[in-house]
């Protein structure tokens, strides 16, 4: 027996309103049509569900059983409808974000604030190199990627919006010997100990290109680090130099833990972009997060 859920929901309205006439008004239907539907349901089941008398429309003993199931169906449909609205409005759903190490620390506060009013959003932030992140974005495993723009051509179908333009600077811990020099020359840099991001990272390639433009082609990277926190700790030791984006270490600079050495670097601008698919084809939750990111810069 296949029962039409619509007829069950109409029974709920009939009993709740106490009459077919009032139920018809609530359902924007006619009383005869509602009466026909009730008779059809009772005929299909072979059992009386509602009796009508001076006290109005009342459920029979079996009608009470039908009502319990019908109310559950109505509640489930209401939940589905609310979730559909929330999904459409970008209030629920998964959010898969990719970010290269340095901007990840900057966008995390925005993500935290974004999730405060969206407790039902399940977000995941993956931190890695730009190339593997772009591959995952292209495969549909990520909704967006935040990383350096201009270092590679986005795959077909992937757009990029510039989020902000950072600046690459030469950094050292406040106790590094070079912080006591009024002028820094190529020999100082050549003899210093350096650390940098992994070889396959965009910032490592750009840093080495900057040093090469200054004639420093034999700089040796003693330590490779991908974590921003580890990079700051390494600088604070006072033993190493590094070229990093200013924004990512802004707090450490402000607190005086590390120092921006007075040396102007060539090709130092470092644009950070949001890579994403066409927003007309992406879930609203993704579009809302992109808007939140942009509004923060």
N, C-alpha and C positions, 0 to 999 in steps of 0.2 A: 504494500500500500504506500503510494507516494502522496504525502500531504503537502499542500501548498502552504509555505510559511506565512504568506500574506493573509490567508484566511485565519490562521491562528492568532496573528497580531490583531486582526479585527475583533476577535472574541474578547481579547483583553480590553479593547476600547469600549466594547458594548457593556461589559461587566463594570468597568471603572466608571463609566458615565451613567450607568443605571438604565439606559434605554437605547434602542436602535436609533431613535431620532437624534438624540444628543451626540451619540457616537458618529453618526453620519455627518453632523456639522463639524465635528473635530477632524474627521478624515477628509472633509471636503468631497463627500460622496452623497448619494441619494439613499433615503431610507429603504426603498424597494430593492436597490442593488445590494445593500448590506444584508437585508433579509434573505435574498436569494443565496448569497454566499454562505450565510449561516446554515441554511437548509442543505446546501450542497455538501458542506463539511460534515454535518450530522448524518447525511445519507451515506457519505463515503465511509464514515466510521461505524454506522449502524447503531449509534447511541445518541441519546439526547444530551446536549451540552449546556444549553441555556433554556430556562423557562421564563415566560413573560407573564406577569400578573399585576395586581394592584401595587405591589411593592417594587415594581420595575423589573428589569432583566437580571435574573439571578442564576448562578451556575448550579448545575446538578452536582450530585456526588462525583460522577465521573468528570463533569465539567471543571471541578476544582483541580483534578489531576492535570487536565489539559492546560489549565491556566498556569500551573507551576512551570510546565515546560515552555509555554508560550512566553511567559515573562523572562525566562532565561534567554530565549531566542531574541527577544526585544533588547535585553541588556547587552548581549553580544553584538547585535547590530549597531547599537548606540556606541559601543566601544570602538568598533571598526570604523564607524563614521568619524568619531573624534580623532582617532589615530590617523585616518586619511587626511583630515584637515591639518593636523599637526605636521604630518610629513610634507604636505603641500606647502605649508608656511615655513618649513625649515626648522621646526622645533624638536623633531626627533629624527633618528636615523644614524647611520655610521658616518664617520668623518676620518678619512685616511690621509694623513699629511706627511710629506717628505720634506726634509730640510738638510742642507749641508751644515757642518758643525757650528760655524760662527753665527749665521743668522738664527739658528735654532734657539740660542739663548735669548735672542731679542724678541722672537715671536711667541715664546712660551708664556709670558705674562698676558698677552692678548688672548691666547687659547684658554688660559685659566679664567679670565674675565668672561669670555664668550660662553663657557660651560656653566657659569654660575646660574644663569637664567634658563639653562637647558639641561636639567639633570638627567633626561632620558637620552641624551646624545652619547653614543659610544665613540670616543675619539682615540686615535692612535697616532703618535708622532714617531716617525722613523728617521734616524739621523745617519747619513752616509755620504759617500761622494756623489757629485752631480751626475756623472754618467750612469751608474747603476740606478739612481733615483729616476732619471729620465726614462730609462728602459722600463721600470716598473710603472711609471705614469703612462707610457705608451701602451703597455699591456692591460691597462685598466685596473691595476692593483693599488694605485694611489689616485686620490682626487685632485691633488695639487702638489707642487714642489716649490719651495722657496730656496733660492740659491743665486749664485753670481750669474748675471746676464751678460751676453756678449762673448762668452768663452766658447760656446758651441751653438750650432744652428739647431733650433728646436725641431723635433720630428714633425712630419706632416700632420696637420690637424691639431697641433699644440700651439697655443698662444702664450705670449709673455707680456706681462704688465710690470713696468718698473715700480718697485715698492719704495725704494729710497736709494740714494747714491752715497756710498760710504767712501772712506779714504784710507788707503794703505799707508801705514806709518812705521817708522823704525823704532822699536821698543827695547827697553832694558829695565831691569830692576833698579830701584832707587840707590842701591849700594854698588851698582856696577861701576868700574873705574871710568868708563867713558862719560858718565854723567857729570864728572868733575872737569871735563874738557870744554873749553869755549868753542872749539872748532874740531870737527871730526873729518879725517881724510881717509882715502882708500886703504892705506896701510893699516889704519886702526881696525877697519872692518875686516880686512884680510886676516889679521892675526887674532880676531875675536873668535869665541866659540859660539856656534849657532844651533838653534833647533828650528824645526819646521813641521808643516803638515805632511801627511804621506805623499809619496812621489806622484801618485796618480790624481792628486787633488788639484783643483783649479787654482787655489791660492798658492800652492807650492810652485806650480808652473809660472804663475805671474810674478811671484817673488824672485825666482831665479832669473827671470827675464829682466826684471828691474836691476838686479845686481850685475847681470851681464852687460847692460847698457852703461854701467859705470866702470866697465873694464874688470869687474870682479868675476871672472869665469872659473876660479878655482876654489870658491867657497865650499867648505865641507859641512854638511848637516850632521851634527853629532847625535842628535836625538830626533826621532819622529813622534809627533803627538797628534791625535785627532780630537781630543777633548779640550774644550775651551778652558775648563777649570784647571786641567793639568798644565795648559799653556801658561796661565797666569801664575800658577805656583812655580813653574820653571823660571819664569822671568823674575819673580820675587826672590829667588835664590841669589840673584846678583851675579851669576856666572855666564849667562847666555844672552844673545841678541836674537830678535825675531822680527819679521815683517808681518803685521796682522792688521785687520780692519779696525779702525778707531772705535766705531760704534760698539763692537763686541767686547771691548775692554774699557768702556767709558767709566764704569764705576771704579775699577781699579786705578785708573788714571786720576779720577776725581779725589780718591782717598790717598793718593800719593804713594801707593804701593809700587807702581811702575811709572816709568818716565818715557815721554815721547822725545827721542833724541833730536837735536836741531839739525836735521839733514833732509833737504827736500828731495823726494823721490820722483823719478820720471814715471809716467803712466800709472800714477798712484790712485786715480779714481776707480772705484770699485762698485758698480751698480748692482743692486740686488733686486731680482725680479720674482714675480709669481708666475710659474708655468702652470697652465691649466688647459683643459679642453674648452670648446665653445660653451659659454655659460647658459645658452639656451638649451643645451643638451645635458646639463648636469643637474643633480638634485639641488633643491633650494637651500638645503643646509650648507652645501659647499659654497654656493653663491653668497649666502649670508656671512660665512666666515671670511671670504675674500673681501667683502665690503668692510668687515670689522678690521681686517689687517690694514687696508688702505686708509681707513679713518684714523689709525694710530700713528701715521707718519705724514 
